[in-house]
Amino acid sequence: MTELSLLSKIALIVIFLSVIMFVVYLIIKNRMKIEFGLLWILAFSGASFIVLSYDTLNFLTKLIGGIYPTGTLTVLAIGFIFLVLIIFTAYLTNMSDKIKSMSQYISFLENRLRSQEDKERNV
């Protein structure tokens, strides 16, 4: 594999910057949490560094024992996808636990309110 042409590098920079700007826009409009936005910004910054720095890509290929740099990019992409899945699973588990606790608390309050209403009726 040869190094990317200047036009390809410029196109990748434009794409990466566009995605980063879109993520920042989503954060500003409160459509994305800051921690998830930072994850995506770091991911695209790292991807741009790896893709645009041919020496780094070759080093990573040799480091993981690969033959082709494109295979290294695939391994890194799959690893990142699994990392994001783990992070989102942990986040969803946390939210599920909070929803369960809130539901139990609401049920407790409803029961308490009903018992107070019954006491007031009987008085």
ZAKEKOL-569311 format. One record per atom (N, C-alpha, C): residue in one letter; residue number from 1; x, y, z; atom name. Coordinates in Angstrom, 3 decimals. Atoms other than C-alpha are relative to their C-alpha. Example, Ala and Ser with C-alpha at 12.3 -4.5 7.8 and 13.67 -1.06 7.14 Angstrom:
<pts>
  res    n        px        py        pz  atom
    A    1     0.890    -1.190     0.000     N
    A    1    12.300    -4.500     7.800    CA
    A    1     0.900     1.200     0.000     C
    S    2    -0.820    -1.190    -0.060     N
    S    2    13.670    -1.060     7.140    CA
    S    2    -0.770     1.090     0.730     C
</pts>
This chain:
<pts>
  res    n        px        py        pz  atom
    M    1     0.846    -1.179     0.000     N
    M    1     0.000     0.000     0.000    CA
    M    1     0.888     1.236     0.000     C
    T    2    -0.766    -1.231     0.053     N
    T    2     1.328     3.398    -0.894    CA
    T    2    -0.690     1.064     0.849     C
    E    3     0.552    -1.086    -0.806     N
    E    3     0.834     6.589     1.021    CA
    E    3    -1.115     0.703    -0.771     C
    L    4     1.124    -0.692     0.625     N
    L    4    -2.341     8.559     0.352    CA
    L    4     0.473     1.229    -0.764     C
    S    5    -0.314    -1.209     0.761     N
    S    5    -2.268    11.300    -2.249    CA
    S    5    -0.418     1.227     0.792     C
    L    6     0.336    -1.259    -0.678     N
    L    6    -2.534    14.928    -1.194    CA
    L    6    -1.497     0.266    -0.070     C
    L    7     1.438    -0.206     0.151     N
    L    7    -6.092    15.127    -2.553    CA
    L    7    -0.790    -0.897     0.944     C
    S    8     0.667     0.918    -0.923     N
    S    8    -7.119    12.065    -0.528    CA
    S    8     0.133     0.477     1.438     C
    K    9    -0.203    -0.511    -1.356     N
    K    9    -5.606    13.550     2.621    CA
    K    9    -0.890     1.214     0.267     C
    I   10     0.851    -1.181    -0.160     N
    I   10    -7.436    16.844     2.062    CA
    I   10    -1.458    -0.416     0.152     C
    A   11     1.385     0.476    -0.093     N
    A   11   -10.725    14.983     1.491    CA
    A   11    -0.275    -0.608     1.372     C
    L   12     0.175     0.605    -1.325     N
    L   12   -10.243    12.977     4.694    CA
    L   12    -0.035     1.066     1.093     C
    I   13     0.001    -1.071    -1.003     N
    I   13    -9.423    16.122     6.675    CA
    I   13    -1.343     0.725    -0.011     C
    V   14     1.296    -0.681     0.105     N
    V   14   -12.574    17.818     5.369    CA
    V   14    -1.104    -0.855     0.608     C
    I   15     1.026     0.904    -0.546     N
    I   15   -14.701    14.756     6.237    CA
    I   15     0.108    -0.075     1.520     C
    F   16    -0.178     0.109    -1.445     N
    F   16   -13.206    14.375     9.715    CA
    F   16    -0.399     1.295     0.716     C
    L   17     0.366    -1.276    -0.621     N
    L   17   -13.560    18.085    10.499    CA
    L   17    -1.506     0.243    -0.066     C
    S   18     1.450    -0.150     0.114     N
    S   18   -17.149    18.057     9.231    CA
    S   18    -0.721    -0.824     1.066     C
    V   19     0.622     0.856    -1.012     N
    V   19   -18.036    15.160    11.504    CA
    V   19     0.227     0.577     1.394     C
    I   20    -0.287    -0.590    -1.309     N
    I   20   -16.314    16.804    14.475    CA
    I   20    -0.857     1.244     0.223     C
    M   21     0.845    -1.186    -0.136     N
    M   21   -18.175    20.059    13.809    CA
    M   21    -1.461    -0.395     0.233     C
    F   22     1.368     0.471    -0.212     N
    F   22   -21.458    18.129    13.613    CA
    F   22    -0.189    -0.484     1.434     C
    V   23     0.065     0.468    -1.388     N
    V   23   -20.732    16.473    16.959    CA
    V   23    -0.032     1.191     0.957     C
    V   24     0.001    -1.198    -0.840     N
    V   24   -19.935    19.864    18.509    CA
    V   24    -1.366     0.686    -0.084     C
    Y   25     1.338    -0.585     0.167     N
    Y   25   -23.211    21.206    17.068    CA
    Y   25    -1.031    -0.757     0.833     C
    L   26     0.935     0.806    -0.785     N
    L   26   -25.128    18.306    18.659    CA
    L   26     0.179     0.238     1.495     C
    I   27    -0.260    -0.283    -1.420     N
    I   27   -23.450    18.997    22.003    CA
    I   27    -0.575     1.359     0.380     C
    I   28     0.501    -1.350    -0.285     N
    I   28   -24.307    22.708    21.821    CA
    I   28    -1.522     0.012     0.067     C
    K   29     1.463     0.046     0.030     N
    K   29   -27.953    21.929    20.985    CA
    K   29    -0.579    -0.973     1.035     C
    N   30     0.406     0.961    -1.042     N
    N   30   -28.083    19.459    23.928    CA
    N   30    -0.667    -1.246    -0.567     C
    R   31     0.505     1.245     0.588     N
    R   31   -28.836    16.540    21.617    CA
    R   31     0.972    -1.147     0.228     C
    M   32    -0.999     1.010    -0.318     N
    M   32   -25.684    14.707    22.697    CA
    M   32     0.686     0.415     1.284     C
    K   33    -0.708    -0.290    -1.247     N
    K   33   -24.071    14.439    26.114    CA
    K   33     1.471     0.279    -0.306     C
    I   34    -1.383    -0.413     0.224     N
    I   34   -20.628    15.950    26.424    CA
    I   34     0.946    -1.201     0.009     C
    E   35    -0.923     1.135    -0.074     N
    E   35   -18.980    12.666    27.434    CA
    E   35    -0.035    -0.858    -1.266     C
    F   36     0.080     0.758     1.245     N
    F   36   -20.278    10.896    24.321    CA
    F   36     0.582     0.806    -1.158     C
    G   37    -0.579    -0.857     1.034     N
    G   37   -19.340    13.866    22.157    CA
    G   37     1.518    -0.028     0.035     C
    L   38    -1.456     0.072    -0.121     N
    L   38   -15.807    13.807    23.519    CA
    L   38     0.532    -1.337    -0.501     C
    L   39    -0.401     1.318     0.506     N
    L   39   -15.620    10.080    22.758    CA
    L   39     0.110     0.031    -1.519     C
    W   40    -0.012    -0.048     1.467     N
    W   40   -16.513    10.732    19.109    CA
    W   40     1.072     0.954    -0.511     C
    I   41    -1.032    -0.942     0.434     N
    I   41   -14.225    13.752    18.834    CA
    I   41     1.383    -0.630     0.115     C
    L   42    -1.292     0.684    -0.165     N
    L   42   -11.292    11.763    20.232    CA
    L   42     0.169    -1.121    -1.024     C
    A   43    -0.082     1.089     0.967     N
    A   43   -12.114     8.827    17.962    CA
    A   43     0.340     0.519    -1.395     C
    F   44    -0.277    -0.535     1.335     N
    F   44   -12.175    10.941    14.805    CA
    F   44     1.349     0.706    -0.060     C
    S   45    -1.330    -0.606    -0.031     N
    S   45    -9.077    12.856    15.868    CA
    S   45     1.074    -1.082    -0.101     C
    G   46    -0.949     1.111     0.069     N
    G   46    -7.234     9.591    16.453    CA
    G   46     0.009    -0.672    -1.360     C
    A   47     0.083     0.614     1.327     N
    A   47    -8.492     8.117    13.197    CA
    A   47     0.681     0.872    -1.042     C
    S   48    -0.639    -0.885     0.977     N
    S   48    -7.382    11.172    11.268    CA
    S   48     1.521    -0.031     0.152     C
    F   49    -1.441     0.081    -0.214     N
    F   49    -3.942    11.011    12.867    CA
    F   49     0.571    -1.291    -0.570     C
    I   50    -0.498     1.292     0.473     N
    I   50    -3.558     7.322    12.079    CA
    I   50    -0.027    -0.083    -1.531     C
    V   51     0.127     0.096     1.461     N
    V   51    -4.816     7.586     8.496    CA
    V   51     0.958     0.966    -0.695     C
    L   52    -0.836    -0.996     0.659     N
    L   52    -2.869    10.746     7.679    CA
    L   52     1.488    -0.178     0.281     C
    S   53    -1.403     0.252    -0.318     N
    S   53     0.373     9.584     9.298    CA
    S   53     0.344    -1.430    -0.420     C
    Y   54    -0.285     1.319     0.563     N
    Y   54     1.549     6.708     7.132    CA
    Y   54     1.001    -0.773     0.855     C
    D   55    -0.991     0.673    -0.849     N
    D   55     4.519     5.958     9.414    CA
    D   55    -0.649    -0.610     1.243     C
    T   56     0.709     0.518    -1.173     N
    T   56     2.210     5.551    12.409    CA
    T   56    -0.801    -1.233    -0.368     C
    L   57     0.784     1.147     0.460     N
    L   57    -0.028     3.214    10.430    CA
    L   57     0.902    -1.207    -0.240     C
    N   58    -0.942     1.111     0.202     N
    N   58     2.963     1.102     9.373    CA
    N   58     0.516    -0.538     1.329     C
    F   59    -0.470     0.423    -1.320     N
    F   59     4.227     1.035    12.979    CA
    F   59    -1.056    -0.855     0.690     C
    L   60     1.079     0.772    -0.627     N
    L   60     0.831    -0.142    14.254    CA
    L   60    -0.186    -1.347    -0.687     C
    T   61     0.125     1.256     0.735     N
    T   61     0.700    -2.776    11.508    CA
    T   61     1.059    -0.989     0.465     C
    K   62    -1.089     0.865    -0.476     N
    K   62     4.078    -4.170    12.574    CA
    K   62    -0.213    -0.393     1.458     C
    L   63     0.211     0.251    -1.425     N
    L   63     3.115    -3.872    16.253    CA
    L   63    -1.010    -1.125     0.236     C
    I   64     1.000     1.053    -0.191     N
    I   64     0.032    -6.086    15.889    CA
    I   64     0.302    -1.244    -0.839     C
    G   65    -0.389     1.158     0.786     N
    G   65     1.821    -8.460    13.514    CA
    G   65    -0.763    -0.122    -1.308     C
    G   66     0.748     0.012     1.245     N
    G   66    -0.191    -7.488    10.468    CA
    G   66     0.897     0.072    -1.210     C
    I   67    -0.740    -0.063     1.259     N
    I   67     0.830    -7.582     6.849    CA
    I   67    -0.359     1.271    -0.770     C
    Y   68     0.476    -1.150     0.756     N
    Y   68    -1.304    -4.870     5.275    CA
    Y   68    -0.539     1.078     0.949     C
    P   69     0.526    -1.088    -0.832     N
    P   69    -2.053    -1.445     6.774    CA
    P   69    -1.532     0.072    -0.009     C
    T   70     1.464    -0.021     0.033     N
    T   70    -5.672    -1.746     5.640    CA
    T   70    -0.591    -0.980     1.008     C
    G   71     0.440     0.952    -1.021     N
    G   71    -6.021    -4.786     7.878    CA
    G   71     0.088     0.601     1.387     C
    T   72    -0.149    -0.690    -1.289     N
    T   72    -4.740    -2.708    10.788    CA
    T   72    -1.146     0.984     0.220     C
    L   73     1.125    -0.922    -0.120     N
    L   73    -7.368    -0.058    10.077    CA
    L   73    -1.285    -0.742     0.329     C
    T   74     1.197     0.799    -0.272     N
    T   74   -10.040    -2.758    10.068    CA
    T   74    -0.019    -0.485     1.440     C
    V   75    -0.087     0.474    -1.386     N
    V   75    -8.839    -4.207    13.384    CA
    V   75    -0.270     1.143     0.969     C
    L   76     0.230    -1.153    -0.868     N
    L   76    -8.766    -0.736    14.959    CA
    L   76    -1.465     0.436    -0.029     C
    A   77     1.413    -0.392     0.115     N
    A   77   -12.252     0.062    13.637    CA
    A   77    -0.892    -0.967     0.765     C
    I   78     0.802     0.992    -0.716     N
    I   78   -13.697    -3.190    14.983    CA
    I   78     0.204     0.139     1.506     C
    G   79    -0.272    -0.211    -1.426     N
    G   79   -11.983    -2.610    18.334    CA
    G   79    -0.735     1.214     0.534     C
    F   80     0.712    -1.200    -0.426     N
    F   80   -13.457     0.878    18.518    CA
    F   80    -1.499    -0.259     0.085     C
    I   81     1.429     0.320    -0.026     N
    I   81   -16.923    -0.429    17.670    CA
    I   81    -0.344    -0.783     1.267     C
    F   82     0.257     0.758    -1.227     N
    F   82   -16.699    -2.952    20.502    CA
    F   82     0.139     0.877     1.242     C
    L   83    -0.152    -0.918    -1.130     N
    L   83   -15.459    -0.242    22.877    CA
    L   83    -1.247     0.857     0.168     C
    V   84     1.216    -0.821    -0.061     N
    V   84   -18.439     1.959    22.017    CA
    V   84    -1.185    -0.840     0.479     C
    L   85     1.088     0.877    -0.456     N
    L   85   -20.808    -0.992    22.482    CA
    L   85     0.084    -0.257     1.503     C
    I   86    -0.172     0.227    -1.436     N
    I   86   -19.357    -1.687    25.931    CA
    I   86    -0.382     1.250     0.785     C
    I   87     0.327    -1.252    -0.690     N
    I   87   -19.627     1.984    26.937    CA
    I   87    -1.506     0.226     0.009     C
    F   88     1.445    -0.202     0.061     N
    F   88   -23.236     2.219    25.738    CA
    F   88    -0.756    -1.031     0.829     C
    T   89     0.637     1.023    -0.828     N
    T   89   -24.140    -1.055    27.446    CA
    T   89     0.095     0.376     1.474     C
    A   90    -0.159    -0.431    -1.395     N
    A   90   -22.730     0.215    30.744    CA
    A   90    -0.916     1.186     0.295     C
    Y   91     0.864    -1.165    -0.184     N
    Y   91   -24.604     3.502    30.297    CA
    Y   91    -1.465    -0.423     0.087     C
    L   92     1.387     0.472    -0.023     N
    L   92   -27.884     1.715    29.516    CA
    L   92    -0.307    -0.792     1.270     C
    T   93     0.195     0.737    -1.249     N
    T   93   -27.433    -0.591    32.499    CA
    T   93    -0.186     0.967     1.163     C
    N   94     0.111    -1.014    -1.047     N
    N   94   -26.912     2.424    34.749    CA
    N   94    -1.364     0.689    -0.067     C
    M   95     1.306    -0.654     0.157     N
    M   95   -30.017     4.142    33.336    CA
    M   95    -1.141    -0.951     0.392     C
    S   96     1.020     0.984    -0.358     N
    S   96   -32.052     0.948    33.741    CA
    S   96    -0.119    -0.126     1.520     C
    D   97     0.023     0.065    -1.463     N
    D   97   -31.063     0.740    37.403    CA
    D   97    -0.645     1.246     0.605     C
    K   98     0.602    -1.237    -0.499     N
    K   98   -32.008     4.382    37.940    CA
    K   98    -1.509     0.014    -0.230     C
    I   99     1.438     0.056     0.288     N
    I   99   -35.398     3.870    36.262    CA
    I   99    -0.696    -0.956     0.955     C
    K  100     0.572     0.963    -0.946     N
    K  100   -36.035     0.832    38.448    CA
    K  100    -0.141     0.633     1.384     C
    S  101     0.048    -0.650    -1.320     N
    S  101   -35.185     2.790    41.611    CA
    S  101    -1.070     1.079     0.039     C
    M  102     1.015    -1.050     0.039     N
    M  102   -37.371     5.715    40.548    CA
    M  102    -1.405    -0.593    -0.013     C
    S  103     1.314     0.652     0.032     N
    S  103   -40.292     3.379    39.781    CA
    S  103    -0.379    -0.522     1.378     C
    Q  104     0.271     0.503    -1.348     N
    Q  104   -39.989     1.756    43.196    CA
    Q  104    -0.312     1.159     0.948     C
    Y  105     0.235    -1.153    -0.861     N
    Y  105   -39.817     5.166    44.876    CA
    Y  105    -1.377     0.607    -0.274     C
    I  106     1.322    -0.528     0.350     N
    I  106   -42.885     6.394    42.985    CA
    I  106    -1.094    -0.910     0.554     C
    S  107     0.979     0.942    -0.556     N
    S  107   -44.767     3.244    43.995    CA
    S  107    -0.115     0.164     1.506     C
    F  108     0.002    -0.223    -1.438     N
    F  108   -43.761     3.811    47.611    CA
    F  108    -0.778     1.275     0.338     C
    L  109     0.698    -1.263    -0.253     N
    L  109   -44.988     7.431    47.463    CA
    L  109    -1.495    -0.116    -0.279     C
    E  110     1.420     0.203     0.293     N
    E  110   -48.280     6.400    45.822    CA
    E  110    -0.683    -0.770     1.115     C
    N  111     0.547     0.797    -1.090     N
    N  111   -48.856     3.802    48.518    CA
    N  111    -0.154     0.850     1.259     C
    R  112     0.048    -0.874    -1.171     N
    R  112   -48.072     6.337    51.232    CA
    R  112    -1.113     1.037    -0.135     C
    L  113     1.053    -0.979     0.239     N
    L  113   -50.391     8.927    49.673    CA
    L  113    -1.380    -0.628     0.145     C
    R  114     1.293     0.689    -0.126     N
    R  114   -53.233     6.421    49.415    CA
    R  114    -0.326    -0.316     1.452     C
    S  115     0.264     0.314    -1.410     N
    S  115   -52.818     5.367    53.027    CA
    S  115    -0.356     1.272     0.780     C
    Q  116     0.358    -1.263    -0.659     N
    Q  116   -52.911     9.031    54.138    CA
    Q  116    -1.413     0.433    -0.390     C
    E  117     1.348    -0.355     0.443     N
    E  117   -56.021     9.640    52.032    CA
    E  117    -1.043    -0.863     0.709     C
    D  118     0.924     0.890    -0.727     N
    D  118   -57.690     6.600    53.629    CA
    D  118    -0.150     0.421     1.446     C
    K  119     0.068    -0.463    -1.389     N
    K  119   -56.818     7.895    57.108    CA
    K  119    -0.843     1.259     0.114     C
    E  120     0.774    -1.247    -0.035     N
    E  120   -58.297    11.313    56.307    CA
    E  120    -1.484    -0.261    -0.233     C
    R  121     1.404     0.352     0.234     N
    R  121   -61.506     9.731    55.013    CA
    R  121    -0.635    -0.619     1.225     C
    N  122     0.533     0.687    -1.180     N
    N  122   -61.895     7.662    58.141    CA
    N  122    -0.107     0.927     1.208     C
    V  123     0.040    -0.934    -1.138     N
    V  123   -61.427    10.662    60.449    CA
    V  123    -1.259     0.792     0.023     C
</pts>
